[in-house]
Amino acid sequence: MPADPTTVAVAEPGSVPASGPAPLHPAKELWFSFCENKGALAGLVVIVIVSLLAIFADLVSPHPPLQQYRDAFLTPPMWVEGGRAEFLLGTDDVGRDIFSRLIHGARYSLLIGCIVITLSLSSGVLLGLSAGYFRGVVEELIMRLMDVMLSIPSLLLAIVIVAILGPGLLNAVVAVAVTYLPHFTRIMRAAVIGEMTKEYVTASRVAGAGRLRLMFATVLPNCMAPLIVLATLSFSSAILDAAALGFLGLGAQPPTPEWGTMLAKAREFVQSAWWVVTFPGLAVLITVLAFNLAGDGLRDALDPRLKR
């Protein structure tokens, strides 16, 4: 019997539809774009390793960070003549294991970065969103205050704040967070102004959306991409600035195993015991570089103008 010409052909199981494969989920597309940047991927691997060392520092470190070994003052690293196998990177001037202190110091550095970014990002989002949404007098007051803060070098501003509040790790964190507030505020304001002119915002307003719903449910989610990139890049700067304050004696105080404080205590041994200065400096360098590389890769992956 001949086939009916009006019969609709049914696709076989497993065949690809005529329209082509389904588009990737945005998260997968972001991940694949990020992985194309080998430097960013290497930075992410370093960040994961440092984070795991910080989380499991009590299990990984061979010695307590504050334990002093009276028979091992300024012992060189294990591979140098005079080194000892139980002290992989040597000891400091009071016999504390440098490798253990570096691992525990990662906790302080990452915690400082997390708190600084959380405070700066949340405050910057509120101020920038208010300035970009309300405009007028509110915008002028907020942005002129941010301009005044930006006119002062960030490290100098942090030093002034710590001098007022007093030296200490918590005060140093607050000081560094204040110095990054203007950057998040300005980025947020610019993003909000750009979004407020788009049709979906007008449609939401016509549909009866309230002021808070427009600000936090409609506009804010579409402004997060540049803030995420800025937060990643600022994370490394926060670690560096906190280490600088610790080096100046205004941040974490001895015997806290914070990398900047370790560098400050090791200044007098630059020529006689190079390992006491070198390894904390390398820890700061590698961690900051890893966050910068990851931030650059994240920026490229989120920027639609760089997509091929």
NUVEX-639443 format. One record per residue (C-alpha): residue number from 1; residue in three letters; x negated, y negated, z. Coordinates in steps of 0.5 Angstrom, whole numbers, padded with zeros to 4 digits. Layout:
{NUM, 'ALA', {X, Y, Z}}
...
end
This chain:
{1, 'MET', {0000, 0000, 0000}}
{2, 'PRO', {-0003, -0007, -0002}}
{3, 'ALA', {-0005, -0012, 0004}}
{4, 'ASP', {0000, -0017, 0005}}
{5, 'PRO', {-0003, -0024, 0003}}
{6, 'THR', {0000, -0028, 0008}}
{7, 'THR', {-0004, -0023, 0014}}
{8, 'VAL', {-0008, -0027, 0018}}
{9, 'ALA', {-0015, -0024, 0019}}
{10, 'VAL', {-0017, -0022, 0026}}
{11, 'ALA', {-0025, -0023, 0028}}
{12, 'GLU', {-0028, -0017, 0030}}
{13, 'PRO', {-0031, -0017, 0037}}
{14, 'GLY', {-0038, -0020, 0038}}
{15, 'SER', {-0037, -0024, 0032}}
{16, 'VAL', {-0039, -0031, 0032}}
{17, 'PRO', {-0033, -0036, 0031}}
{18, 'ALA', {-0034, -0041, 0025}}
{19, 'SER', {-0034, -0047, 0029}}
{20, 'GLY', {-0041, -0044, 0032}}
{21, 'PRO', {-0044, -0043, 0039}}
{22, 'ALA', {-0041, -0046, 0045}}
{23, 'PRO', {-0045, -0052, 0047}}
{24, 'LEU', {-0049, -0051, 0053}}
{25, 'HIS', {-0047, -0053, 0060}}
{26, 'PRO', {-0050, -0060, 0062}}
{27, 'ALA', {-0054, -0057, 0068}}
{28, 'LYS', {-0057, -0052, 0063}}
{29, 'GLU', {-0058, -0057, 0058}}
{30, 'LEU', {-0062, -0062, 0063}}
{31, 'TRP', {-0066, -0056, 0065}}
{32, 'PHE', {-0068, -0054, 0058}}
{33, 'SER', {-0070, -0061, 0057}}
{34, 'PHE', {-0074, -0062, 0063}}
{35, 'CYS', {-0078, -0055, 0062}}
{36, 'GLU', {-0080, -0058, 0055}}
{37, 'ASN', {-0085, -0063, 0059}}
{38, 'LYS', {-0090, -0058, 0061}}
{39, 'GLY', {-0093, -0063, 0066}}
{40, 'ALA', {-0086, -0064, 0069}}
{41, 'LEU', {-0086, -0057, 0070}}
{42, 'ALA', {-0093, -0056, 0073}}
{43, 'GLY', {-0091, -0062, 0078}}
{44, 'LEU', {-0084, -0058, 0080}}
{45, 'VAL', {-0088, -0052, 0082}}
{46, 'VAL', {-0093, -0056, 0086}}
{47, 'ILE', {-0087, -0059, 0090}}
{48, 'VAL', {-0084, -0052, 0091}}
{49, 'ILE', {-0090, -0050, 0094}}
{50, 'VAL', {-0091, -0056, 0098}}
{51, 'SER', {-0084, -0055, 0101}}
{52, 'LEU', {-0085, -0048, 0102}}
{53, 'LEU', {-0091, -0049, 0106}}
{54, 'ALA', {-0088, -0055, 0110}}
{55, 'ILE', {-0082, -0050, 0112}}
{56, 'PHE', {-0086, -0044, 0114}}
{57, 'ALA', {-0092, -0048, 0117}}
{58, 'ASP', {-0091, -0044, 0123}}
{59, 'LEU', {-0092, -0038, 0120}}
{60, 'VAL', {-0097, -0039, 0114}}
{61, 'SER', {-0102, -0044, 0118}}
{62, 'PRO', {-0107, -0039, 0121}}
{63, 'HIS', {-0108, -0044, 0128}}
{64, 'PRO', {-0104, -0048, 0132}}
{65, 'PRO', {-0105, -0056, 0129}}
{66, 'LEU', {-0107, -0058, 0136}}
{67, 'GLN', {-0111, -0053, 0138}}
{68, 'GLN', {-0118, -0055, 0139}}
{69, 'TYR', {-0124, -0050, 0139}}
{70, 'ARG', {-0130, -0052, 0143}}
{71, 'ASP', {-0135, -0048, 0139}}
{72, 'ALA', {-0133, -0050, 0132}}
{73, 'PHE', {-0134, -0058, 0132}}
{74, 'LEU', {-0134, -0061, 0125}}
{75, 'THR', {-0135, -0053, 0122}}
{76, 'PRO', {-0136, -0054, 0114}}
{77, 'PRO', {-0131, -0050, 0110}}
{78, 'MET', {-0131, -0043, 0109}}
{79, 'TRP', {-0135, -0042, 0103}}
{80, 'VAL', {-0141, -0047, 0105}}
{81, 'GLU', {-0147, -0045, 0109}}
{82, 'GLY', {-0145, -0045, 0116}}
{83, 'GLY', {-0138, -0044, 0115}}
{84, 'ARG', {-0133, -0039, 0119}}
{85, 'ALA', {-0128, -0035, 0116}}
{86, 'GLU', {-0123, -0036, 0121}}
{87, 'PHE', {-0123, -0044, 0119}}
{88, 'LEU', {-0122, -0044, 0111}}
{89, 'LEU', {-0123, -0051, 0110}}
{90, 'GLY', {-0127, -0053, 0116}}
{91, 'THR', {-0125, -0056, 0123}}
{92, 'ASP', {-0125, -0064, 0125}}
{93, 'ASP', {-0129, -0067, 0130}}
{94, 'VAL', {-0125, -0064, 0136}}
{95, 'GLY', {-0125, -0057, 0133}}
{96, 'ARG', {-0118, -0057, 0130}}
{97, 'ASP', {-0117, -0053, 0124}}
{98, 'ILE', {-0116, -0058, 0118}}
{99, 'PHE', {-0112, -0053, 0114}}
{100, 'SER', {-0107, -0052, 0119}}
{101, 'ARG', {-0106, -0059, 0120}}
{102, 'LEU', {-0105, -0060, 0113}}
{103, 'ILE', {-0100, -0055, 0112}}
{104, 'HIS', {-0096, -0058, 0118}}
{105, 'GLY', {-0098, -0065, 0116}}
{106, 'ALA', {-0094, -0063, 0109}}
{107, 'ARG', {-0087, -0063, 0114}}
{108, 'TYR', {-0088, -0070, 0116}}
{109, 'SER', {-0090, -0073, 0109}}
{110, 'LEU', {-0084, -0069, 0106}}
{111, 'LEU', {-0079, -0071, 0112}}
{112, 'ILE', {-0082, -0079, 0111}}
{113, 'GLY', {-0080, -0078, 0104}}
{114, 'CYS', {-0073, -0075, 0105}}
{115, 'ILE', {-0071, -0080, 0110}}
{116, 'VAL', {-0074, -0086, 0106}}
{117, 'ILE', {-0070, -0085, 0100}}
{118, 'THR', {-0064, -0083, 0104}}
{119, 'LEU', {-0064, -0090, 0107}}
{120, 'SER', {-0066, -0094, 0101}}
{121, 'LEU', {-0061, -0090, 0096}}
{122, 'SER', {-0055, -0090, 0101}}
{123, 'SER', {-0056, -0098, 0103}}
{124, 'GLY', {-0058, -0100, 0096}}
{125, 'VAL', {-0052, -0096, 0093}}
{126, 'LEU', {-0047, -0100, 0097}}
{127, 'LEU', {-0050, -0107, 0096}}
{128, 'GLY', {-0051, -0106, 0089}}
{129, 'LEU', {-0044, -0103, 0088}}
{130, 'SER', {-0041, -0109, 0092}}
{131, 'ALA', {-0046, -0114, 0088}}
{132, 'GLY', {-0044, -0111, 0081}}
{133, 'TYR', {-0036, -0110, 0082}}
{134, 'PHE', {-0035, -0117, 0086}}
{135, 'ARG', {-0040, -0121, 0082}}
{136, 'GLY', {-0039, -0129, 0084}}
{137, 'VAL', {-0041, -0131, 0091}}
{138, 'VAL', {-0042, -0124, 0094}}
{139, 'GLU', {-0047, -0122, 0088}}
{140, 'GLU', {-0051, -0129, 0089}}
{141, 'LEU', {-0052, -0127, 0097}}
{142, 'ILE', {-0054, -0120, 0096}}
{143, 'MET', {-0059, -0121, 0090}}
{144, 'ARG', {-0062, -0128, 0092}}
{145, 'LEU', {-0064, -0124, 0099}}
{146, 'MET', {-0067, -0118, 0094}}
{147, 'ASP', {-0071, -0123, 0091}}
{148, 'VAL', {-0074, -0126, 0097}}
{149, 'MET', {-0076, -0119, 0099}}
{150, 'LEU', {-0079, -0117, 0092}}
{151, 'SER', {-0083, -0124, 0093}}
{152, 'ILE', {-0087, -0120, 0098}}
{153, 'PRO', {-0092, -0115, 0097}}
{154, 'SER', {-0089, -0108, 0099}}
{155, 'LEU', {-0094, -0106, 0104}}
{156, 'LEU', {-0095, -0113, 0107}}
{157, 'LEU', {-0087, -0113, 0108}}
{158, 'ALA', {-0088, -0106, 0111}}
{159, 'ILE', {-0094, -0108, 0116}}
{160, 'VAL', {-0090, -0114, 0118}}
{161, 'ILE', {-0084, -0110, 0120}}
{162, 'VAL', {-0088, -0105, 0124}}
{163, 'ALA', {-0092, -0111, 0127}}
{164, 'ILE', {-0085, -0113, 0130}}
{165, 'LEU', {-0082, -0106, 0131}}
{166, 'GLY', {-0088, -0103, 0134}}
{167, 'PRO', {-0093, -0098, 0131}}
{168, 'GLY', {-0090, -0091, 0131}}
{169, 'LEU', {-0087, -0086, 0126}}
{170, 'LEU', {-0080, -0088, 0126}}
{171, 'ASN', {-0081, -0095, 0125}}
{172, 'ALA', {-0086, -0094, 0119}}
{173, 'VAL', {-0080, -0090, 0116}}
{174, 'VAL', {-0076, -0096, 0117}}
{175, 'ALA', {-0081, -0101, 0115}}
{176, 'VAL', {-0082, -0097, 0108}}
{177, 'ALA', {-0075, -0096, 0107}}
{178, 'VAL', {-0073, -0103, 0107}}
{179, 'THR', {-0079, -0105, 0102}}
{180, 'TYR', {-0075, -0100, 0097}}
{181, 'LEU', {-0068, -0103, 0098}}
{182, 'PRO', {-0069, -0108, 0093}}
{183, 'HIS', {-0071, -0103, 0087}}
{184, 'PHE', {-0065, -0099, 0089}}
{185, 'THR', {-0060, -0105, 0089}}
{186, 'ARG', {-0062, -0108, 0083}}
{187, 'ILE', {-0062, -0102, 0079}}
{188, 'MET', {-0055, -0100, 0082}}
{189, 'ARG', {-0052, -0107, 0080}}
{190, 'ALA', {-0055, -0107, 0073}}
{191, 'ALA', {-0051, -0100, 0072}}
{192, 'VAL', {-0045, -0102, 0075}}
{193, 'ILE', {-0044, -0109, 0071}}
{194, 'GLY', {-0046, -0104, 0064}}
{195, 'GLU', {-0040, -0099, 0066}}
{196, 'MET', {-0035, -0105, 0068}}
{197, 'THR', {-0034, -0107, 0061}}
{198, 'LYS', {-0032, -0100, 0059}}
{199, 'GLU', {-0026, -0098, 0057}}
{200, 'TYR', {-0025, -0092, 0062}}
{201, 'VAL', {-0025, -0097, 0067}}
{202, 'THR', {-0020, -0101, 0064}}
{203, 'ALA', {-0016, -0095, 0063}}
{204, 'SER', {-0017, -0093, 0071}}
{205, 'ARG', {-0015, -0100, 0073}}
{206, 'VAL', {-0009, -0101, 0069}}
{207, 'ALA', {-0007, -0094, 0071}}
{208, 'GLY', {-0006, -0097, 0078}}
{209, 'ALA', {-0013, -0094, 0081}}
{210, 'GLY', {-0015, -0098, 0088}}
{211, 'ARG', {-0021, -0102, 0089}}
{212, 'LEU', {-0025, -0097, 0093}}
{213, 'ARG', {-0023, -0091, 0088}}
{214, 'LEU', {-0025, -0095, 0082}}
{215, 'MET', {-0032, -0097, 0086}}
{216, 'PHE', {-0033, -0090, 0088}}
{217, 'ALA', {-0029, -0085, 0084}}
{218, 'THR', {-0030, -0088, 0077}}
{219, 'VAL', {-0036, -0093, 0077}}
{220, 'LEU', {-0041, -0090, 0082}}
{221, 'PRO', {-0041, -0083, 0079}}
{222, 'ASN', {-0043, -0086, 0072}}
{223, 'CYS', {-0049, -0090, 0075}}
{224, 'MET', {-0053, -0084, 0078}}
{225, 'ALA', {-0057, -0082, 0073}}
{226, 'PRO', {-0062, -0088, 0073}}
{227, 'LEU', {-0062, -0088, 0081}}
{228, 'ILE', {-0064, -0080, 0081}}
{229, 'VAL', {-0070, -0082, 0077}}
{230, 'LEU', {-0072, -0088, 0081}}
{231, 'ALA', {-0071, -0084, 0088}}
{232, 'THR', {-0076, -0078, 0085}}
{233, 'LEU', {-0081, -0083, 0083}}
{234, 'SER', {-0080, -0087, 0090}}
{235, 'PHE', {-0081, -0081, 0094}}
{236, 'SER', {-0088, -0081, 0092}}
{237, 'SER', {-0089, -0088, 0093}}
{238, 'ALA', {-0086, -0087, 0100}}
{239, 'ILE', {-0091, -0082, 0102}}
{240, 'LEU', {-0097, -0086, 0100}}
{241, 'ASP', {-0094, -0092, 0103}}
{242, 'ALA', {-0093, -0088, 0110}}
{243, 'ALA', {-0100, -0085, 0109}}
{244, 'ALA', {-0103, -0092, 0108}}
{245, 'LEU', {-0099, -0095, 0115}}
{246, 'GLY', {-0102, -0088, 0118}}
{247, 'PHE', {-0109, -0090, 0116}}
{248, 'LEU', {-0108, -0097, 0119}}
{249, 'GLY', {-0106, -0094, 0125}}
{250, 'LEU', {-0099, -0097, 0124}}
{251, 'GLY', {-0095, -0090, 0123}}
{252, 'ALA', {-0096, -0084, 0126}}
{253, 'GLN', {-0100, -0084, 0132}}
{254, 'PRO', {-0106, -0079, 0134}}
{255, 'PRO', {-0106, -0073, 0135}}
{256, 'THR', {-0100, -0072, 0130}}
{257, 'PRO', {-0102, -0068, 0124}}
{258, 'GLU', {-0100, -0073, 0119}}
{259, 'TRP', {-0104, -0074, 0113}}
{260, 'GLY', {-0106, -0082, 0113}}
{261, 'THR', {-0107, -0081, 0121}}
{262, 'MET', {-0112, -0075, 0119}}
{263, 'LEU', {-0116, -0080, 0114}}
{264, 'ALA', {-0116, -0086, 0119}}
{265, 'LYS', {-0119, -0081, 0124}}
{266, 'ALA', {-0124, -0078, 0119}}
{267, 'ARG', {-0127, -0085, 0117}}
{268, 'GLU', {-0133, -0085, 0121}}
{269, 'PHE', {-0135, -0078, 0118}}
{270, 'VAL', {-0135, -0080, 0111}}
{271, 'GLN', {-0142, -0078, 0110}}
{272, 'SER', {-0144, -0073, 0115}}
{273, 'ALA', {-0138, -0069, 0114}}
{274, 'TRP', {-0134, -0070, 0107}}
{275, 'TRP', {-0129, -0064, 0108}}
{276, 'VAL', {-0126, -0068, 0114}}
{277, 'VAL', {-0124, -0074, 0109}}
{278, 'THR', {-0123, -0070, 0102}}
{279, 'PHE', {-0118, -0065, 0104}}
{280, 'PRO', {-0113, -0070, 0107}}
{281, 'GLY', {-0114, -0075, 0101}}
{282, 'LEU', {-0113, -0069, 0096}}
{283, 'ALA', {-0107, -0067, 0099}}
{284, 'VAL', {-0104, -0074, 0099}}
{285, 'LEU', {-0106, -0074, 0091}}
{286, 'ILE', {-0104, -0068, 0089}}
{287, 'THR', {-0097, -0069, 0092}}
{288, 'VAL', {-0096, -0076, 0090}}
{289, 'LEU', {-0098, -0074, 0083}}
{290, 'ALA', {-0093, -0068, 0083}}
{291, 'PHE', {-0087, -0072, 0085}}
{292, 'ASN', {-0089, -0077, 0079}}
{293, 'LEU', {-0090, -0072, 0074}}
{294, 'ALA', {-0083, -0069, 0076}}
{295, 'GLY', {-0080, -0076, 0076}}
{296, 'ASP', {-0083, -0077, 0069}}
{297, 'GLY', {-0080, -0071, 0066}}
{298, 'LEU', {-0073, -0072, 0070}}
{299, 'ARG', {-0073, -0079, 0067}}
{300, 'ASP', {-0074, -0076, 0060}}
{301, 'ALA', {-0069, -0071, 0061}}
{302, 'LEU', {-0064, -0076, 0063}}
{303, 'ASP', {-0065, -0081, 0058}}
{304, 'PRO', {-0060, -0080, 0052}}
{305, 'ARG', {-0065, -0084, 0047}}
{306, 'LEU', {-0070, -0079, 0048}}
{307, 'LYS', {-0066, -0073, 0046}}
{308, 'ARG', {-0068, -0070, 0039}}
end
